[in-house]
Amino acid sequence: MSDEARAGFDGWGRDAHGATWITWAELTAVDWDEGAAEVDECVHEYRRGPDGSWELYGRNSSLTRFAEVSGLSGPRDLYRAGRTQPEGSEWYDGDRLFRVGRLTRKQAVPDSDWGAVWAVMRTLAGLHGDEGVRLVVWFDC
């Protein structure tokens, strides 16, 4: 990790953990449709797409409505439904579906949030090579 990145990491104190990095070469080799090894703790909200199929809308979104539809109460059941409810549990709410399950890599790191990062990395890789560009990250919770 560069000195600048290390200083940023150290600035988070005890809240920072899990520092890691990945090269553009590794990112281009990822199978983005592969599912996670474990069930996600968050309940997934799906909404109908234009073609009628279910599309992931969010994780732990609309928790007030999820509580009403599921009958679950209490923070642990609502915020960590993936720990308290069996994988595959579903609650329908019209054109909305709440489900406990696994995310694909693409869902965990959606282009809507990460597309700009990928574009910059792709551009830099064109200049410096796929192995010459890496993303450094750490987590704060």
Secondary structure, DSSP 8 states (H G I E B T S, - for coil): --HHHHHHHHTTGGG-EEEEEEEHHHHHT--TT-B-SS--SS-EEEEE-TTS-EEEEEES-SHHHHHHHH---SHHHHHTHHHHS-TT-EEEETTEEEE----BHHHHS-HHHHHHHHHHHHHHHHHH-GGG-EEEEEE--
